[in-house]
Amino acid sequence: MSGQKTTASDPYFPANGDHRYRVHRYELALEYRPGPNRLAGTARLSAIAGRAPLAEFHLNLADFRIGRVLVNGRAPHYAHRGGKLRIRPAKPLPAGSAFTVEVHWAGNPKPVRSPWGGLGWEELTDGALVASQPVGAPSWYPCNDRPADKASYQISVNTPSAYTVVAGGRLLTRTTRASTTTWVYEQSAPTSSYLVGLAIGTYQMVLLGDPGLGGVPQSAHVPAHLLSQFSLDFARQPAMMQLFEELFGPYPFGEYAVVVADEELDVPVEAQGLSLFGANHVDGARGSERLIAHELAHQWFGNSVTIADWRHIWLNEGFAKYAEWLWSERSGGRSAQDLAAAAHRLLASQAQDLRLADPGRKLMFDDRLYQRGGLVVHAVRCALGDVAFFRMLRDWATLHRHGVVTTAGFTAHAARYTAEPLDELLAAWLYEPALPPLPRPAPVRPSAPARPGYPPSNGGAVR
């Protein structure tokens, strides 16, 4: 498993996150009233200072009213403006020391403005939904908002009893008193702030698959009037889970939930152990099945294996795109080669100005990044051959389970599975804007063993 890395500020979002410390646990206690869209919360963060004494630090938090801030139980100096809560403890925190931060806040949550529209907390017609990628988490709770700072979470939400609360993780308790219910969820796996998902609405819960057969518990939370269409559209998700565990290794979390909001969403969004879809993704004709596969694959690629900063976003989206093609290939649809050819034709007709390994903030969610990312993975498959490729893919997800990765780390990893150099191939796909030729499978040949000292396919597995 990769260790967490303390790196400099994210070059795409330098105002988000503070590399001078890391958080290892968040405990959030929230009260939410949907009618007035009123949120009040208390956050307790358990953190560790970095290599230098910590005279000050900051959390990212949107424009809420701050009630109280404590550091190790004592009131610090603090200032809150511009989406930052700047905190100066009464005494500098020693290098490497553990400390706690407590923040009380309240207000009317709303999305954070971004080049892609509002991100984070979204008030729905009846309820709320959180989709934070990449920088929307501060719209509803104080956090060290950078993907490499992964922590465990406990989230408690009190809301009127007519509403269901869904969060990523295991439901510990659900307690009703008078007209409100408190839902408490625990996500023990290391989680990036942007992957903390939450949905509040009037949903019917259904189980996917046969829980009596073991495997990953899978649930869905769906508006009642969409249940019949949903039952067809998501019928093959358990088979996807089975295939992806075969190809990528054991599912990295304790459970998986999907939520279908009773409103249209531009795109589905992944969260840790949870994926959020819109009513427009349910048509009763499996019209969005590739997206179901895409969001499920993110549980391995993006959520468990997490990018060190947003320059490497292709490692999330390229692998999830390729998982769509693998599902199609293995479930009787078009082959990965056919889908790669279609993606290549599409990219060839478009501008050639995307540098995949560092696309820049403007292009980080460009559709070309998804398509070209899938093509990179296919190019590696064609170069390695299926036996070595699938061993490489499973090892990538297993060895870096709950860890933090970079593009350079992936290229070094892939090179271990072939005697032929991959430098020129990967440099063309990752670092040059011009579109390389369509990758085609090489003649079948024996695969190279992993280099001496490198773990075999079951090495380093965390189950």
Secondary structure, DSSP 4 states (H G I P E B T S, - for coil): -PPP------SS-TTS--TTEEEEEEEEEEEEETTTTEEEEEEEEEEEE-SS-BS-EEEE--S-EEEEEEETTB--EEEEETTEEEEE-SSPBPTT-EEEEEEEEEE---PBP-TTS-BEEEEETTEEEEE-TTT-GGGTS-B---TT--EEEEEEEEEETTSEEEESSEEEEEEEETTEEEEEEEEEEEE-GGG--EEEE--EEEEES-GGG-S--EEEEE-GGGHHHHHHHTTTHHHHHHHHHHHH-S-SSS-EEEEE-SS--SS-EEETTEEEE-GGG--SS-TTHHHHHHHHHTTTBTTTBEESSGGGTHHHHHHHHHHHHHHHHHTTS--HHHHHHHHHHHHHTS-----TTS--GGGTT-HHHHHHHHHHHHHHHHHH-HHHHHHHHHHHHHHTTT-EE-HHHHHHHHHTT-SS--HHHHHHHHH-SSPPPPP-PPPP-PPPPPPTTS--TTTT---
